[in-house]
C-alpha cells in the first residue's frame, strides 16, 4: 500500500509518464471525462484523476516534467473550483498487479495442473487472460487472482486490528443474515463460474464465514449495538447496558436557537458539547454564548465534561446526538444548514454538462431543415485540401446527410413526450418534414394568436397605476422574519413594476410548496391597500381560506388594515355584514372561496385580485372572475414548476415569475427514528406544549384512530386532543381544522390527510406511527408540514417495538432522517419536468405536435410564433447563414480525443453569438484541455462571422479558389457601392436570380480576414470583431483558479 501511494504538490518534479503508469498500476480506469472516483483522464499537459478518498476530482497541469498547478474541479461543469496545496494519490482497487509477467506465468502453471470435466473451458479462459497480461493489457477481473497475487496470504479486516482495539458490531443478527445470504448467493454463482470455466477450484476461496467472524469477536472482544434486546445472539453476552440515544439535526448557525437548546439542557443538569467547525469559529461561539449568559469554555481537545458545563470545540459531524440517561448532549454545526449571509452565491459560469445533451451513434436527432434522422457518428472529410468534420445522419430509405459541425446548432437530440413512443424518420429531399413543420407551426400560431389577443386586450384596458413604494411599504417588508431569497426579491420587483403601470397586471407566480409565494403576494396586497384600494384573495377551499386569513392578520398586525374572511366559516348574517362593509369600502382585504365570485359580491374600489392554486379552479370560474373585474390587477399563484425554456418561449405574453430557490434560515426538521415508546412520545408532546406549540400525531388507521386519541389523552392529560380523518364529512373536517388553527386543539391525531392539508405554522412536532409502512416521498411530504417557521421542528418516525425492519424499510427511514434539508424534494429530472410543464401550460392536445417534431423544435416554433404575433422580427430556426470556406476549422482528436466531448464543444461553438460567448468557450477550453490549436480558433471565428452574416441577411458564403461568394435575397446598393469603392476592383455584384457579391482575396490574405473585412464594410463599420485571444501558459482564465 505504501509503495502505491504518492503525495503530489505544485512545483514537484514528476514525469507525466511515471504518474500515468502509477495510476494504471493503482487500478485507476482511463476515462474521457471524470465522473466518479477511481478514474483518470489525460489530455496533453493536463491530467485529471479522482482519488477514492477525496470529495472532488483533481486537475494537474504540467510544464514539462513539473507540476505547474494542482486544482480541484467540479465533475458536473468540468471547471476548476479551488487550488489544491497537496493531494495524496491512493490505490483505487484491492487487487494490484505489480508483476504482470510473473502473474501470467503462475496462471499458465495453474492451467496445466487442472483436471476434470470443466478443465478444458477453464484452461481456455486462463490462457486468454495470461495472453492479456503478457501483452500489457488490463484485466477486468483481477480480483479473481488474489490467491495467486498474494501467495494464499490474503488478509481479512481482523488482520489489521491492533491488540488494544475494540470492535463494535452494529445489529449482529442482521449482519449474520446478510453474511449468510451473501455467501449463499456467492455459492450459487460459483457453481456457474466453475461450470463455464470462468473460475477453477484453485481460485474459489475468497471469503470467510460467520463462524470465523464469531471467533474473532471472542478473540478481540466486541460490543454489540442493537436497537432493542433479544435472545438471538450467537455468542454469550457478558454485560448488558441499556442506553437511550437520540439523534439531533445539525445546528443551523443561529445563536438564538443554540442558546435556547443549551439553556434547556443546562436546566436539566446536562453535560453539553458544541462542535462549531474551525477553531476560530469555536472561540467566537464560546465568546458569543458568554455574552448571552451561558458560561461556555473553548477547549481544543476536551476529554471530560462535567454536568452543567458547556464546552465548545472545533470539528463537525453530520448530526448531533443526545444520551438522556447519561445527561449528555452533543450539538454540531451543519455547514449545509447554516444560514447564508448577504446575497446568495451566484452559480459559477460554465455550462453544466448533462447526459441529456450527449449524442451517441444510434440516437434520434432533429435537423431544423431536414427533419428526424439517426446520428451515425462524426466523419472527417477533405474538401479542397482542408480537413473538416461532418456529422453523418441517416434518414428514411437509407439516405445519408453530412452536416458540417459548424452548423451543429441546427441539430438537436430528439425528445418526445413519451419514452415508448415510436419515432418516424423523415425522408431526405421529401416534403413530409416541411408539411409536418407547417402543421405544427399552424398549431402554435393559433396558441400565439390567442395569447397575443389576451395580451392586447389587457394592454388596451384601463387599469390603475400604483405609486412607488411608500415608507409604510418599506416598514412592512422589513418586518418579514426571514431573509428573502434572490428569487423572491426578483419576483417582488417584477410584480411591483407591473402594478406601477397603467395597464392591468395579469402575472403568474410559480414555486414549490413552502418556497415563499405567500409573502410575495402579501407585499403586493399591502402595496394595493395602502393606496386606498381593496384587495381580494381567492382560494379553492375553506381550510386554505382560514390559513391565509390567519397568516395575513398576523403579518399585517400593527398597521391600520382591516382584513376579513368570507366563507362557510361565517354565518349567513356575518356574510351579509361583510358584503355590506365591502361595498362601503370599510374592509381593505378579504379572503374567500368561490363565494367571492358570486353576483352579490361588490367592492367599492377593487385594485388587486390574488388567486391561490389556480389549477384547482375551473376554466369557467376563472373567466367569470376576469370578466367581472376587468381592468383589475390579477396575481395568480401556482405550485406547478414551470421549465425555464418554456418560460422564455412565452415571455412577454403570459407574464411569469418563477421561484426556484428554497427560503433561507429555515431550520431543518430534527428527525428521530425510533421504536414506539409512549414515554418518549409523551415527553415530546409536553416539550412542544411548553413552548406554546402544537402537535400532529399521524396514525393512518381510521378503525383505531379514536382508541389512539384516548391513549394520547391518558398519557398527556393536560393536552387538548382531537382527531380527524378523510372519512369525516367536510363540515366535520372543516371544524377540526378551524379548532386546530385557532389553537383549540393541542394535539391532532390524524391520518395522511395532513399531506395536502392546511399549513399551520404553530405545529412544529410530528409523530408518525408505523413510519416503516410509508414511502420515502410520502414521508418527505408529510414531514414538510412542520418546520414552516423560524422555530425548530421535530419529527418522530416510529415503528412497532421488537419489530425487525425489512432492509428496504430501514434504508427508507435512514434516508428520511438524513435528508432534512428544506426543499430537498423539489428537484425533478429536467426532461420529465419540461414535458410535464409543457402539458400543464399548453394542454394535452399539444403532445401530438411535440411528438411530430421533438420538444426542442416545438419550443423554437412556439417562440417564433409568439414573436411573429407580436410583430417582432424573427430569424427562423434553421435560417442561419451557411459558411463553407477553406480554413482549418475543426477540433483535432489529439486535442479532445473523446467523441461525445468533441460534439459537446462543437455544439457550444456553433451556439456562439457574441465575443463574450467566444471568450467564455475559450476560457473553458483552456481550463479543461489546455491552449486550443489554430483550427479551434478558426471554428470560433467562423461561428462569430456566421452570426454576423446572418444579421446582415446573408444566406450563404462559399469559397471557390481565391474568391468568396456572399449570397443574399437582395443587396443594399449603397452598402455594396461602399464595399466596391473600399476594395478597389476586388468586388463584383451579380444581380441575377440568385444575387451574390464576389470578393477576391489579396495575395497571402486568409479567407477569414477577408470575410471580417467584407462584413465590417457591409454593416457600415470599418473594424471587425477580433477572434477570442488565446491565453499564455501561467495566466489563469477568468473563470478558473
N, C-alpha and C positions, 0 to 999 in steps of 0.2 A: 504493500500500500504506500509506504514512504517513497519507494523508487518511482512510483507512478503519480506522485503529487508534486506540483511545482507552483511557486508564487511568482506572479508577474507584476512589474511596476513600470511606469513610463520611464524611458531612458535606459532600460535594461537591454543588453545585447543578447538577443535570442533569435537565431536564424529562423525565418518563416518555415523552411522545410523541416527543421527539427521539431517545431511546435506542431506542425501538421502531423508528423509521424507520432508524436506523443499523444495527440488527441485520438488518432486512429487506434493506437495501442491501448488507450484507456477506455475503449469501447464507445466513443462518440460516433454518431452516424452523420455522414455528409448530407447536407440538405441545400436546396436552392435558397430557401428563406427560413430563418429560425422561427419556429413556432412553439417549441417546448424544450424542456431540459434534455441534455444528452445529445444535442445536435451541434454541428458546426458548418459554417459556410465561408468559402474562400473566394474572394474576388480581387485579383491584382494584389495591391498592397494593403488590402483590408481583410481582416479575419474576424468573423462573428462566431461566438461559441456560448453555450448555455450550460455552465456547471450545475449539477443537480442541487447543490446546497444553497444557491443564490436565488433571490426573488426575481431578478431580471437578467436577461442575457447581456453579454459584454461585447463591445466592438473595439478591436485593437487595430490601430493604423500604424503601418510600418514605414520607416525611411531606411531603405537598405535592410540591414540586419538588426536595426534598433527599433524598439517600440516607441513611436513618436507620441501617440495619445492612447489613453485607455478610458473608455466611457461605457456607462450602462445605456441601454436603449429600450424603447417600448416595442414589444413584438407586434402590436396592432398597427402602429404607424410606421415602424421600422426607423424612427428618428431618434437621435440621441437625446437623453434626458439629463444626465449629470455626469461629471467626471468621476472616475474610479481611481483612488490613490494606489490601490493594490488589489489584486484578485488572485485567489487560490484555485488552481485547476485540479480537481479531484476526479478519480475514475468514475465513469458513468455506468459500468457494468460490473457484475460479480466475477465473471469468468474472463480473465485477461490472458491472452496468448503471448508469452514472451518469446517463445522459440517455435515458430510455425513449422520449420523443418523437423524439429525433434518430435513435435506432436504428430506430424504426418507419419513419421517412422513408427511411433507407438501404435497408431491406428492400423497401419499395414500389418504389424505383428499380430495385433488382436484379430484382424480379419482372417489371417492364416490359421489361427487356432480354433476358429469357430467350427462347430459340428452340429448336426441336427437338420430337421426339415426346413427351418427358416434360414439356415446358414447362407444359401446362395443369394437370397434377397438382401440379407444384412451385409454380405461381402460387397455387393454392388453399391449399396449406399455408402459404406465406409470407404470404398475405393474412390468414388466421386468426390467425397469430402477431403480425402487425402490429396487428390489432384488439385483441388481448390487451394489448399494451404501451400502446396509446392509452387503453385502459380502466383502466389501473393494475393489471392482473392479473399475477401472476408467471409467468415462463416456466419450464417444467420442463426445458428443454433449451437453456439459454443458451450452453453451451459451443460449440454449432454455429456461433454468430455471432462467434467470436473474431476471424476475419479482418476483419469489419466493425467490431467494437468497437475494435480497435487499429489500424485502417487498414493491415492487412497487415504490421505491425511486430511480429508475435508472436515471443517470445523462447524460447530453449531454456535448459537448465541451464548450458550453456557461456558464455552471455552474462553470467552472474552471477559467473563465476570471475575473480578478480583475477590480475594478472600473476605474482605471486610464489607462487601456489597450486600445489600438487602434486596430481595426480589419481591415485587408486588404483582399479583395476578388478578386482573380485573375479571370478575364473574367467571370463576373457574369451570362451573358446569357448562356454561355456554361455550367457553373455549374448548372444552373436551368434545362437545358435539361438533363444533366447527372442524377440529383436527380430524376426528373420525370421518366426518363427511368428506373432507378434502382427500384423505388417504384412500377412502373407498373409490372416489372418482378417479384418483390417480391410478389405482389398481386396474380399474376398467380400461382407462386409456392405455395403460402399459400393455395389456393383452393385445390391443390393436397394434401398438408400436412394435411389439415383438413379432407379431404375425406378418407384418408387411416389411420388416427389416429396418424400420427407422431406428430401433434400438436393438441391442443384443444383451444377453444375460450378464455380461461383464460391466454393463453401464446402467443397470436398472435399480441401483440403490441410491436414493437422493435425500431421503428424509428419515427422521426417527419418529417413533410412535408416541402416543400419550403416556405409555408406561415409562418410557425413558424420561419424559418431562417430569413425571411424578417423582422419579428417583432423584432428579436434580433439585426439585423443590425441597425434598427431605434433606439432601446433602447441603445445600446452600442456606436454607431457611427462607420461608416465604410468608408473605402476608396476603391473605385472600381479601379482596374488596368485593362486597356484594351489596345490592340494594336492600335485600332482606335475608334473614337467616332461614336455612333449610337443612335437611339432613342428607343431602346428596353428595357430600364431599368424598373424594377418593382417598384422601389421607387424613389421619386424625387431627382434629383442631384442638390445640392445647390451651389457647386463651381466646376468649370471646370479648370483643369490645363493641359496644353499641354507640354509634356516633350519628347525630343528626347534622347533616350538611346541606347547605343551600347555596345555589349559585346566584351571584348578583350581576346585573347588567353593568357594563363599564360606565364609570362616571364620565359625564359629558364635558367637564371642564368648568362648569359654572360654580362659583363659590357658595351661592345660596343653597343649592341642593346638597353640596358636600357638607356645609355647616349643619344643615338640618339632620342629615343622616348621622353625623358624628355625635351631635347632641343627644339623639335618641339612643345611640349605643352607650354613651357615657352615663346617661341616666340609669341604665341597667348594669353599670359597672363592667362594661366590656373592655377588652384589650383591642386597640384599633391600630391597624397598619394602613398607610396610604401609599400606593405606588404612583408617583407623579411624573413619570417619564425620565428626563435627564436630571442630572444632579442640580443644575442651576434652577430648573423649574421646580424641583422638590424643595429647595431652600426658599424660593419665593412663596410657594404654597404654605410652607410652615409659618413664614412671617405673616402672610395674609390671615391665616387661621388665628394666629395670636392676636392680631388686631380685632378679630371678631369675638374674642373672649374664650377661645379654645387654646389650652396650653399644649401646643404641638411642638415636638422637637425634631429637627432634621438629624438623622443618624445614617452614616454611609453604609454600614453593614450591620443591621440590628440582629442580635442573637436571641434576645429575650424581651418581651413586652409585658409589663405588669398590667393588671386590670385597672381600668380607669385612666390609662395612659394612651396618648396618641403619638405614634411615630410616623414621620414622613420620610420616605427614601426614594432613591431612583429605581427605575425599572418599569416594566409593563407586562400585563397579561391580557388575554382576550376577554376575560371576565373576572369579577371579584368573587368572593365566597364568604360564607358565614358558618361558624360552628356554634350553635346556640348552647350546647351542653358545656363547651369549654369557654363560652362567652368571649369568643374571638371573631373579629370581622376584618376582612381584607378588602379595601376599596382600590380599584385600579383605574387609571385614566385611560380611556379608549380613544386612540387617535382618530379612528373613523367617526366616532360620535361627537368629537369635540366641536363646539360651535366655531364657525369661521368668522374671523374679524373682518370688518370692512366689506368690500365687494367680493363676490365670488370670483374665483380664478377662472379666467377665460380658457377655453380649450386650446391646446397647443396647435399651432399651424401645422399643416401637413395632413394629407388625406389618410383617413383610416382605411387600411387595406382589408377588404372583406371578401370572403369566398364567393359571394353572390356575383361579383363583377368578374371573376376569373372565367376565362374561356378555355375549354378543353376540347380536343378533337371529338366530334360526335354531338356537341351541343347545338341546339337550335339557336339561330340568330336572326335578327331582323335588319335588313338593309333598307334605308329610307326610300331608295328608288326602285329596288328590285324585289323586295319582299322577304318572305321567310325562307331560309335555307339552312343547310347543315355546315358548320365550321369544320374544315378538314386540315387545319394547320397553317403554318407560315412557309412560304416558298421564296427563295432568293432568285431573282431573275436579272440577267444582264440586259440593259437597254442602252444602246449606243455606247457600249463600253463602260457604263456606270452601273454598279450593283445596287439593286433596290429590293426591299422586302415587300411581298404582297401576301394577303391572306386569301386562302383558297376556300371558296364557298360552293357547295353542291346544291343544285336546285332540282325540281321535279324532272323526270325523264333523264337524269344523269348529267344535265347541263352544268357547266362549271364557270364560275366568275372569279377573276383575280382582282381583288380590291387593294389599291395602294395603301400602305399603312398610314400615309399622311391623311387619309380620309377615314380613319378608324372612328371618328366621331359620328359618322353616318351609320355606324353599326352598333347595335345593342343586343344584349342577351335577351332571348325571348322569355318572358314571364307571363304565364296565363293565369286566369282566375282560379283554375283547379289543377292540382298536380297530375291527376289521372286523365285529363282531357287529351284527346288525340290532336296532333298538330298536322295541318295540311301544308305541304311545301308549295311555294309559288313556282310558276313556270317562267323561266328566263325569256324575256322578249315578248311574253304574252301580255294580255290586257287585264287578266284576273286581279292582279295586285292593285293596279290603278283603280279598278272598279270597287274593290274592297275598301281601299282608302277613301274613295269618293263617298261610299255608303256611310262609313264611319264619320267622315268629315261632315256629311249632311246631318248625321245624328247629333254630333257635338255642336254643330252650328245652331240647331234648334235649342239645345241647352243654353248656349251662349246668348242666343236671341232673347230667351225668356229672362235670363239673368240681367241682361242689359236693359230690358223693358222695366223690370223691377227697379233697377238702379236709376234709370232715367226718371221714373215716376217719383222716386224718393227724392232725387235732386231737385225736381220741379216743385215738390210740395213745400209749403212754407212752414218752417219749424221755429224753434226758439234757440237763439244763440246765448248760451250761458256765459257769464263773465269769467275772467281768470280766477284762480284760487284766492280765497279770502284768508284773513288771519284765522278765522274760525276753522276753515278747512285744514290749514296747517296744524292748528292745535289738535283737531280731531285725529289727524293722521299720526301725529307724534305720540298719541296715547295708545297706539297699537302695541300689544305686549310682545310681539315677536319682531325679529329683524326681517324685513321684506327680502324676497329673492329678487334677482335681476329680472326674471321673467315677470314676476308680479309688478315690479316698477314699470317695465316696458308696457305691459297691458294697461296699467292705470293711465299711463301717458297717452296711449292710443285712444282710450275711451274718452278721456277729458278733451283731447283735441277734437274728436267728433262732436262732443257736446257743445263746444265753443263755436261750432259752425252753424250758420242759419239753416242748413239742410238737416232734416231729421235723421238721427242716427239709427242704424239697424246693424248691430255688431253681434257676432257670435264669440263667446268666450269659452274656450275648451281647456280642460285639465282634469287629471285623475282625481278621484275622491280624496279629500284631505290636502289638496295642493294649494288651497288659499283662494278659491274663486269667490267665496262669500265676502271676504274682506275687500276684494277688488270691487265687487258690486256695491258694498256699503259705502265706499268712498264716492262712487258715482251718485248713489242715493243722497248722501249728505250734501254733495255739490248742488243737487237739484233742489232739496228742501230749503237750503239756506239762501236760495234765490227766489223764495216765496212761491215755489211751485210744489205741486203734490207728486208723490211717488207711490206706485203700486207694485207689489211683488206678488207674482202669480206662481203658485206651487201645485203639484199634482195631488197631494194627499193632505188630510187634516193633520197628520202627525208631523209632516215636514213643515206645515204652516206654523204649528206650535213651536217647533225647533227654531225656525227663523225669527219668530216673534220674540222668543226669549233672548236669542243672540243679539238682535237689533236693540231691544230695550236695554240690555246690559251695556252694549257698545256705545250707545248714544246717551248714556247716563251723564248728567251734568250739563246737557245742552237743552235749550227750550224747544224740543222737538216732540210732537205728540204722535205716538205710534199706536195703531190699533190692529186687532185681529178680526177678520171676517170669515167665519167657517162654522161648521156644525157645533163647535165647542161653545158658541154663543147662542143664547136663547133667541127665539124669533123677535121678542121685544128688544133685546140688546142689539140684534142685527138692524132693526129698523132705526134705532137711535144712532148707530154707526153710519148708516146710509144718510141720515139727515145731516149729521156733522160733516160728512164728506162733501155733500152738496154746498154747505155753508163755508167750506174751507177751514173748518176747525180741527181737522186731522191732517197732519203733514205727510204721514206714510202709513199705508195699510198693507197688511199681509193677508193673503187669502187663497182659497182654492178656486175651482172653476166658477164659484159663486160670483167672483168679480166680473165675469163676462156677462152676467145676467142683465136683462134690459133695464131693470130698476136701479142699476148702479150708475150714479152720475158723480162727476168730480167738478169742483169749482174751477180748478186750473191745473190739469194734469200735465206734468212735464217729462216723466220717465216711467216706463214700464220695464220691470225686470222679470224675466220668465226663467224659472229654475227647472232643470231637467226637461228641456223642450221635447225630447224624444218620447216622453210619456203623455204628451198632449196629442190629440187627433189633428189632422190637417184642417178640418172644418173649424175646430175651436181656435186654432191659430189665425186662420183667415178672418174669422169673426172679430177677433181681438184687433187685428191690424186695420180692418175696415172701420171698426167703431172708433178707434183712436188714431185717425190719420194725422200725420204731422207731429206725432209724439215720438220722442226718442225711445228706442227699444234696445234693451240689452238682454241677450239670451245666454243662459249658462248650460253647458253640456259636459258630461264626463266622458264622452266619446273621444278617443285620441285621434287627432287629425294629422295625417302624414304631411311632412313639410313640402314634398313635391307637389301634392295636390293643392295645398295652401297657396303655393306660388302660382300654380296654373289658374287659380280663381281669384288671384289678388286684384283688388280694386273693384270687384263685383260683389262678392259676398265677403264683407269685411270680417276678418277672423283675427282673434288674439289667442295665442296658444301658450299655456303654462306647462312647461315640461320639467321644471326643476322643483324638487320637494322642498318644503319650508325648512329654514334653518332653526337651530336651537330647540328642536323637539327632542325630548329625552327618549331614548329607546325604551321600549316596554321591557321591564325586568321580568324575565320569563323563568319560571321554575317548572321542572318536570319531576313528578314525584308520585309515590304510591298514595292512594286515597287515605288521608289521615285527618279525621274530623277535628282533632285538637289543633293541628296546624292551620286548617282552613278557618276554624272559628277565630283563631288569633289574627289571621289575615283580614277577616271581615272587621274585627274590632279595630285593627290598625287603621283601616280606611275610614271607619266611622269617627275615630278620634280626630282625624284631620278634616272632618266635615264632608267627606266624600260618600259615594255610593258604589254599589257592587252589582255586577252581573254574575249570576250563578247559572251556568248553562247545563241543563240536564235534558238531553234530547230524547225523552220518552214521555209522551203525553199520559200514558196509563199510570205512571208512578210519580208524576210531577207534583201532585198535591201532597203525597206522602213525604217527598223530599223537602217540600216547603215547610211542612210541620216539623221535620227533623232540624232544619236550619233555625226555626223559631225556638226549639228546645235548647239548642246549643248556644244561640246568641239571643237570649230573651229581650235584651234592650233594643234590638233592631226591629224596624218596621218592615216586614217581609211580605211580598206579593208575588204572584206568578202570572205568566202569560204564554200562550202558545197559538199556533196557527189555526186550531180548530175552534177558537173562540169567535164570536161574531165581531163584525167591525166596530160596533158600538162598545162592546166589552173591551176589545183590544185598545181602542182609542182612549177609553177611560183609564186603562192600565198605564198607557204611555203618558197621559196627562198627569197622573199621580206621580209618575217617576220624574217627569220634567219639573214639576212643582215641588219635588223633594218630599212628597208624602210617602214615598217608598224608599227605604234604605237599600234593601237587597231585592233584586228582581230575579226570581227563579224562572228560567225561560228555556225555550227550545232555540233552534238556529234562526228564529225569526229576527234576531238582532243583527244577522248577517247583512240584511238590507234595510234595517230599521232606522230610526231617528238617531241623530248624532247628539249625545248628551255629554257635554264636556266635563260634567262633575262626576261621571262614572269613570273611575280610574283603577278599579281592581276587577279582574275577570277570573272566575273559577270555572273550569270545564271538567265535567265528569266523563270518564271513558274517552279521553282525547285520542287514544290509540286507534279508535274506530274511524277517525276522520281523516280526510285527505289533507295534504300539505297546503294546497291553495285555499281550502276552506278554513283551515286553522289560521292562516295568514290574514284572510279577510275578516274573520271574527275577532282576532286579536287587534285588528285595526280600529275596532270600535272603542278601545280605550287608548289613553295617551294622546288625546286630541287637544290638550292644552300644554302649558309650560310645566305642569305638575307631573312628577314621576308616576308612571303607571306600573301595575303589577299584573302578571298573568300566571295562574297556577294550572298547569295541564296535568291532570291526574289520571291514573289507571288503577284497576282493582288490586287490592292487596294480595300478595302471593301469586300474582299472575305473571307467567313467563311470557314476555312480549315476543312476538314474531320479529325476525330481523328487519323486515320491511317497516313494521310499526316503530321499532327502536330507532331506525335511521330517520324516519319521518319526524319523530319527536326531537331527536338530536338536531336535525336541521332547523326546525322551527325555533328551537332555543338559541341557535347560533345566528339565524337571520333576523336580528332585531332592528336593523337599521330602517328608519322611516322611509317609506316609498320604495322599498326593495321589490315590491310586486308589480311595479309599473312597466318594467322593460319587457316588451313583446318582440318576437322575431320581426325584423324590418319588413320582410316581404308580406307576411301574414297581416301585419298592421296596415300596410299600404292597401292591400286588396280589400280588407275589411273596411277600412276607412273610406275607400272609394265607393264601395257598395252603400255605406251609410249615407254618404253625402249625395250621391248621384242617382241612387236607386238601382234595384236589381236588374232592370232591363238593360243596363249598360254592360253587364258582364259578357253578353254575346259579342258586342263590339270589341271589348277588351281582348277576348279570345281570338278574334279575327286578326288583329294587328299587333298584339302584345301590349303589355302595360305601359312600357316606356314610350312607344309610338303613340298610344292613345293619349297620354298626357301631353305630348307635343302638339297633337292635333287639337286637343281641347284648349291649350294655351293660345295657339294661333287663332282659333275661332273666337275666343274672348277678345283678343287684341283687334281682330278684324271688326268685330261688332262694335268696339269702342272707337273705331276709326283710326287706330294706330297702324303704323307701317309694320308689316310683317315680312321678315325674310324667312320663307318657308323652310321647314325641316327638310334637309336633303337638297337645298338650293345653294349650297356653298360653292365657292369657286373651285374648279379642278385645276391643280397646278402640276405640270409634268415638265420639269426642267432637268438638264443634265448636270446634276451636282450630287456628290456623295451625301445622301440623306437617309441614313439607316442606323440602327443600333447593332454594333458588331457583337457576335456571340461571345467573343473574348471579353467584352465589357460587361454584358449581362448574359450569362450562359443559359439561364432558365427561361423557357418559352413563355410561361404564364407571367413572369415578371416583365419580360420584354413587351408583351402585349399590354400589360397594365401601363407601362411607361409610354408606349406608343399612343394609347388612348388619352393619357394625360396630356401629351404633347399636342395631339390633334385638337384637344379642347382649349388650348392656349388662345387667348384673345387679346391680351394686353402685355406690355412689357413687364408689369408686376407678376402676371401669371408665369411668364418665361423665367423670371428671376427665381420665383418660388420653386419651379420644377428643377432649375439648375442647382439651387441650394440642396434640394433633396437628393439629386443625383450625386453631388459631391459628398454628401453625408453618407449615403449608403454604398456607393460604388467607386468613389474617387473622381478625379478630374475627368469630365466627359471628352471623348475624342472629337475631332473636327466634324465627322459625319453626324454626330448627335447635335452639335451646334447648328449644322446645316438643317436638320429637322426642325429645330426651334425657329430658325429664321424663316423657313418655308411656312410654318404654321402662322407666324405673325403676318407675313406677306399675303398669305391666303385670306386671312381675315380682313386685311386692309383692302384687298382687291374686291372681296365680296361687298364691303361697304360702299365701294365705288360702282357697284352694279356689274362688275366684270364676271362673266360666267366661266371662262376657261382661259388658261395660259399654257401655251405649249412652246417647246423649243425645237427648231429644226436647224441643224448645223450651228451657225453662229448668229441666228436670228430668233427673236422672241415674238410670238403671236398672241395678242390680247384680244379676246372675243367679248363683244357686248351687244345687247339688242340695239342700242343706238348710242352714239357718242356726242358729248358736248363739244361742238365745233370750236368754241372759244378756247377750251382747255387743250384740245388737240392741236390748235394753232400755236398755243404757247409751247407745247411739247415739241412740235416740229421746229420752231424757232430756236429753242434751247439746245436741241440735239443736232442741229445743222446737218441735214442730209442723211441722218441715220434712221429717220422715221418715215413710214408710208401709211396712208389711210386707204382701206378698201371698203367702200360703202355698198357692197353687193348684198345678196340675200342673207349672208351671214357676216355682218360687218366685223372688221378687225383692224387693229393697229399693229404694224410690224416695227420692231426696234432691232437694229443691227448692233451687235456687241463691238466695243472697241478692242483693239489688239491687247490681249492679256487681261481683259476685264472678265470677271466671273458673272454667270447669269444672275446670281442673287444681287450682286452690286448693281447691275444694270436694271434689275427689276425694282429695287429700292429707289433708285433714281427716277425711274419712269412713273411709279405710283406716287412718289412725292410731287412730281410736276403735275400729274393729272388731278391730284387733290388740292392743288394750289399752294403746296408747301415747297420749300426748297431744301428741307432736311428730311432725312428718313430715319426711322427708328433704328438705333443700333442693336446689334444682337446682344443677348444677355452675356455679360462678361464672365469669363472663367476666373475662378479664384486660384491664387497661387497656394502651394502647399504651405501649411503652417498658419494660414489665416482661417479661423473658423467661420463657417457660414452663419448667416443671420439667425437661423433657426436651430442651430446646434451648439453643443458645448465642445 
